[in-house]
Amino acid sequence: MIAAITFNPALDKTIRVKNIAYGEVNRVNQFREDLGGKGINMGRILGGFGIQTKHITVIGEENEKTVLEFFKKDNMALDYIKVPGHTRTNIVIVETEKNITTDINEEGTTVDATHIKKLFKLIDKVAEDSTYLVMGGSLAKGMPVEMYGLVANKYKNQCKVVIDADDEFLIEGLKGRPYLIKPNIHELENALDRELKSDNEVVKAAREIIAKYGVTYVLVSMGKDGSILVTEEQSFKGEAIETTIVSTVGAGDSMLAGFVFGLEKEMSLRQCLAFGSACAALTIGVEGYPVLSLEKAMGVSRKAKVHELDY
């Protein structure tokens, strides 16, 4: 089983208009609503691939029923704590003629020490039966900045902990010595406070993290420049798979889910990276957060170009 933790889920509403006329009435051309959050996005894909997955999250009581309907729709098993307030809504406004996207994000629910204690009890129940514990994204208000590090440190001997977070959440999470992290290139640069201008520099930076924190895998997503996987002794470059770009939202989550699926199925590292790249490409080609077809992802992964780097 894989445990997928999302500390600050969101109802993501995407609105498409030709152009925004500020101070005037604007007509919406297209609207959709999805349940998002890195852990949820990863778990949705892993569950769709037939991996038993249990979600752990925090839901606001004011829109609890709406959120639960999304879990039900995608057949996602769930344990959650309920807190006052409402699960946050993020609004994405896409101006199609200008190709401009504007994000308006709420902060989300607020938790206290009692809620956090209950949350750890839920994780306790699934960690001992899980091979991987994947988590990522922002934190609910009231959670300590070192939340990812606390979780990683507590459960790293029971399962393999995977973190996809940025800025101080990533830095504090590393202190818990996770098994795998997946920053994008900008998050890695921010964590190390320096620009990485080449693949060689990315590999060296990842190895600094591996040496300092005992991380086994650093998977760096780089958008159109592909991805780089780094271990203590090896590194691989995955080329981006050509596809029609509909939306890049959730592509990194899909890549990580595909990579973890490969590890779970004991694929080679080259195959894991190829499969992760395929999942990202399929996600980019659709709106929203998809449940991917395993057969289709396998087919696309066979077209992926992955080569081992000599540094």
CORFEN-V217440 format. One line per field, one symbol per residue. phi: phi as a letter, one per 30 degrees, with the letter a starting at -180 (. if undefined). burial: + if it has 24 or more other C-alpha atoms within 12 Angstrom, else -. Layout:
phi: ???
burial: ???
//
This chain:
phi: .ccccbdbdbdcccccbdbccdibdccddabbbbcbkedddddddddddjddbccbacbdddbeddddddddechcdbbaccbdjbedcccccccddchccccbcddjdccbdddddddddddedcddccdbbcaajdcdejdddcedddddddcdccadccbbbbhdddddddddhddbbbdddddddddchadccbddddddddddddddciddbccccbiddiabcbcdcbbbccddddaddcacdiddddedddddedddchdddddedddddddddddddbdicdcdddddddddddcdcbbddcb
burial: +++++++++++++++++--+-------------++++++++++++++++-++++++++++--++--++-++--+-++++++++--++++++++++------------++++---++--++-++--++--++++++++++++-+-++++++++++++-++++++++++++++++++++++++++++-+++-++---+--+--+++++++++--+-+++++++++--+++++++-++++++++-----++++++++++++++++++----+++++++++++++++++-++++++-+--++-++--+++-+---
//
